Amino acid sequence: MAGIYNGDATVVRQDRYSTNCWKMTLAVPRHDAVEAGQFCHILTEFSTDPLLRRPFSYWDVRDGDDGTLHVDLLYTVVGRGTEAMARKAPGARMGYLGPLGLGFTPKPAKTWVFVAGGVGIVPFYFFAKQARARGRNPRMLLLFGGRTEAMLYGIDDFAGVGVEAQAVTEDGSRGRKGLVTQLIEEQLPALDRKDLQVYTCGPERMMEAVVRIARREGLPCEVSMEKHMGCALGACGACVTRVLSDDGADWRYSRICIEGPTYDACRLVLE
């Protein structure tokens, strides 16, 4: 638990990004540096309803004027936990545990392609911002898919961190009509595949399709897994995925909260 903060966080502000999407800013006592792709575990109410914490990727982390860290979480309202979050006003308190898990691996490739669906967009903003701050200058291309324009959460923020963004929606309300997996297939011929790194996060079926494309094309790919988590400390075994064993001869279950949430796609055992 060294370097992990477990205690209260204070709501600084809430901003509505779309009909069902909010960005919450929390003030947290300073803790170890956050690596893009890690997550925090939030206790939305100090009660037994809801009982369990919720995992959230970091949208942004920066120094606050009050000597704390200001942590931005982008979330959609889907159940009791996030409904409780949406009701929080500035000054309200919530439980915070983090940073947790393993972040993205910044690769030396000339082009990074982020393939995201829905709230899978969240870790990529901080990843791009952090990489630029550390002097990394690859071309960054975001391919983002959602059912409607309202589900392209935060897409317009990416230009500010040097990311080219292209959108696709299932209803055609923004960008071309279709799926993000179709968009990556269309973009690949124009990219230098010899110096390309793919990162993906989003719905499980979407990510599986992206991994299959990467394998077919011989492209390195890193995946950020999204799973419900009970403890987020590796004890409960609720969040697992199948990975190849070290010798590659068999597979085993990997606990996403401590061995992930980011994985080299070549290690994943697909269904």
PyMOL commands that set and color helices and strands:
alter all, ss='L'
color gray80, all
select helices_A, chain A and resi 80-86+118-133+149-151+155-161+180-190+193-195+204-217+256-259+265-267
alter helices_A, ss='H'
color red, helices_A
select strands_A, chain A and resi 5-18+21-28+39-43+54-57+60-63+69-76+93-100+111-117+139-146+163-169+176-177+196-201+221-224+240-244+251-255+262-264
alter strands_A, ss='S'
color yellow, strands_A
deselect
rebuild
show_as cartoon
